[in-house]
Amino acid sequence: MLVRLRALMVATDVGFIAYWAITVLHLIPAQYLYRDYTNPLLVAWNWSFLPLDLLISATGLTGWWLHRRGDALWLPTVLISLALTVCSGLQAIAFWAMRGDFAADWWLVNGFLLVYPLCFAPALLSELRGRLTHAGNKRS
């Protein structure tokens, strides 16, 4: 499970960084831009995701770096990244749904961000709970 999760997270985290680099450089072809891309309000809405997306990447990549070092903080760090990823996907989908804009490409990407963390979070939360219970039992 961890191998698949790490691959998905690293790809997503690098993808976020690449998306924002491409956005800064205006390299996305016009046919792939969302509807009303030049509307200042939508531009601000899109840019409002920058801090969240970069925080997702920072916590995700840091979590796997900690894992490689054998640091127990990897697990809560990865869980934070996954929770933030769900928030990013949900917020985008909620916005597009309220606008009645159902462009498949944007929905698929954001649907992925919403769903994939939920496939791994229960097992990771169970592992974290087990670690915390074990640590609590050691203190008793």
Disulfide bonds with the S-S distance in Angstrom:
none
